[in-house]
């Protein structure tokens, strides 16, 4: 599995975790997971663009 595929899988997992945290009423957890999701999506986009420097 490539780094990009792993990051996309992680983004999917984080998205499900955000929805679960939202459903059970954990706003701080939703916020933190959402911030992690943004970072992972940016890293995945950087890998897709071939720019590994900003994926760290």
C-alpha positions as a printed NumPy array, in Angstrom:
array([[  0.   ,   0.   ,   0.   ],
       [  1.412,   3.399,  -0.97 ],
       [  1.785,   6.347,   1.395],
       [ -1.034,   8.146,  -0.413],
       [ -3.336,   5.149,  -0.006],
       [ -2.462,   4.886,   3.677],
       [ -3.189,   8.583,   4.197],
       [ -6.532,   8.274,   2.407],
       [ -7.44 ,   5.295,   4.579],
       [ -6.458,   7.254,   7.676],
       [ -8.589,  10.194,   6.513],
       [-11.537,   7.848,   6.124],
       [-10.984,   6.429,   9.617],
       [-10.714,   9.92 ,  11.086],
       [-13.884,  10.998,   9.316],
       [-15.797,   8.091,  10.841],
       [-14.323,   8.91 ,  14.262],
       [-15.429,  12.547,  13.92 ],
       [-18.98 ,  11.442,  13.144],
       [-19.013,   9.04 ,  16.089],
       [-17.689,  11.71 ,  18.466],
       [-20.281,  14.171,  17.159],
       [-23.055,  11.626,  17.633],
       [-22.115,  10.93 ,  21.265],
       [-21.653,  14.602,  22.093],
       [-17.897,  15.052,  22.508],
       [-17.242,  18.519,  21.069],
       [-13.574,  18.771,  22.086],
       [-12.878,  15.383,  20.552],
       [-14.723,  16.419,  17.371],
       [-12.541,  19.523,  17.158],
       [ -9.276,  17.638,  17.684],
       [-10.162,  14.879,  15.242],
       [-11.256,  17.476,  12.694],
       [ -7.902,  19.231,  12.951],
       [ -6.129,  15.894,  12.492],
       [ -8.334,  15.176,   9.481],
       [ -7.341,  18.479,   7.867],
       [ -3.649,  17.66 ,   8.367],
       [ -4.024,  14.183,   6.909],
       [ -5.976,  15.457,   3.901],
       [ -3.288,  18.077,   3.251],
       [ -0.579,  15.432,   3.51 ],
       [ -2.479,  13.146,   1.127],
       [ -2.881,  15.988,  -1.361],
       [  0.829,  16.751,  -1.131],
       [  1.696,  13.113,  -1.823],
       [ -0.7  ,  13.083,  -4.782],
       [  1.034,  16.21 ,  -6.108],
       [  4.429,  14.589,  -5.607],
       [  5.491,  17.126,  -2.964],
       [  6.678,  14.981,  -0.059],
       [  8.277,  17.935,   1.755],
       [  4.947,  19.355,   2.91 ],
       [  3.541,  15.928,   3.759],
       [  5.541,  15.726,   6.975]])
